[in-house]
Amino acid sequence: MNDKKNYGFTTTILHNDRLKGIEHGSLHKPIHTSVAFGYADARQLASVFQGKEPGFRYGRQGNPTISALEDKVNKMEQGVGTLCFATGMGAIGAVFQSLLRAGDHVVSSAFLFGNTNSLWQTTMGQGVAVSFVDATDVANVAAAITDQTRVVFVETIANPRTQVADLRRIGELCQQRGILYIVDNTMTTPYLFRPKSVGAGLVINALTKSIGGHGNALGGSLTDTGVYDWSRFPNIYENYKKAAPAQWGLAQIRAKGLRDFGASLAPEAAHHIAVGAETLALRMERTSSNALALAGMLEADERVAAVHYPGLKSHPQHGISTELFRSYGSLLSFELKDGIDCFDFLNRLKLAIPASNLGDTRTLVIPVAHTIFYEMGAERRASMGIAESLIRVSVGIEDADDLLDDFACALEGC
Ligand SMILES: *Cc1c(COP(=O)(O)O)cnc(C)c1O
């Protein structure tokens, strides 16, 4: 694409492949399944291996279908480089494993996707110290930082309780201290929010969720925004310092994270995600307005004890959400009053489906404490503000009236 022209968000996603030239004038980037790439000149093969010229080597480290998606996500996040992975966890695991060493310290938001929390426990077993803090206030992050702190890690809107990290002020703190700031942007997506704008050095997206958007493919991505000065990061191996410092981080993550751990995105999945991403903006507008309507209705219902949605004025981070996000996203959660069984309630819903995914076109519901946050136990759940009756809703693109009726009816007991 002519990078000098500033196309809008959706125009860029739709036309990015084509303007770079697609094989045979095909309108979708084809699904390349070849694992190997042949070179007529063996010297060229060597030069690609040595990183002296661009080219594909072996499917685990990328292929043309995946590169096209990486470029698209990179444009969405306005980064300097993006890598795709088999899953969101693949991306997060690659970052933790390739950048952290025993003796390092990390400050992480305590309000985390359950599997990220579990992965931190593994990383702690490998000798990395992790302080979990309430990241809705930068003061808690500042108080936890030590000379060994290499990374601060937060999610934008935490799943499932929707706490919003003090994103801008944590970015300023990390900038002052030279600490790498990593933001998981899954819940907001680059359409609602660009973490680069608050100083994030690395941005993670679970492409499985809203970006792919149809619950038919797993994928994850990692974007280097270009904001972080890698020459300040002590854990870069000499091998990956050959190019300019701006490229050190991704060079090491590509080799140590993607190549060595092998959580590579499948080309078929890359295709599904790329097609899904074409309507990301449209879906986020619709799911956000549906979620706001549903949250308002639930909040006004006397059978509901609490509703957590950043779009509600009652939400503790409503102000910062309004300031930073284009709209409030598709994730909400709520608690029923004592005496209403959450399983009975869920079983009365006719449209919303009890299922574990987010960012689907269909509305999905799940009783959090009994499923996705079951493994961590009651004590840690309580520390994360997760009530035993909490129901998470990933709001879909259904017609708003149908959706609201479904929840109203289930509350009535019909
Ligand atoms: C789902 C999710 C992930 C992990 O993505 P997968 O593709 O399921 O591995 C990471 N972070 C957040 C916030 C998520 O919601």
The ligand as a MOL file (V3000), in Angstrom:
LIG
                    3D

  0  0  0     0  0            999 V3000
M  V30 BEGIN CTAB
M  V30 COUNTS 15 15 0 0 0
M  V30 BEGIN ATOM
M  V30 1 C -8.4610 -15.3940 24.8370 0
M  V30 2 C -7.4540 -14.4670 25.3680 0
M  V30 3 C -6.0840 -14.7590 25.2670 0
M  V30 4 C -5.5930 -16.0360 24.6600 0
M  V30 5 O -5.9550 -16.2060 23.3380 0
M  V30 6 P -6.1010 -17.7000 22.7260 0
M  V30 7 O -6.1410 -17.4500 21.2600 0
M  V30 8 O -7.3400 -18.3030 23.2740 0
M  V30 9 O -4.8900 -18.4510 23.1340 0
M  V30 10 C -5.2000 -13.8540 25.7820 0
M  V30 11 N -5.5890 -12.7060 26.3570 0
M  V30 12 C -6.8890 -12.3900 26.4740 0
M  V30 13 C -7.2740 -11.1050 27.1180 0
M  V30 14 C -7.8650 -13.2600 25.9870 0
M  V30 15 O -9.1530 -12.9510 26.1260 0
M  V30 END ATOM
M  V30 BEGIN BOND
M  V30 1 1 1 2
M  V30 2 1 2 3
M  V30 3 2 2 14
M  V30 4 1 3 4
M  V30 5 2 3 10
M  V30 6 1 4 5
M  V30 7 1 5 6
M  V30 8 2 6 7
M  V30 9 1 6 8
M  V30 10 1 6 9
M  V30 11 1 10 11
M  V30 12 2 11 12
M  V30 13 1 12 13
M  V30 14 1 12 14
M  V30 15 1 14 15
M  V30 END BOND
M  V30 END CTAB
M  END
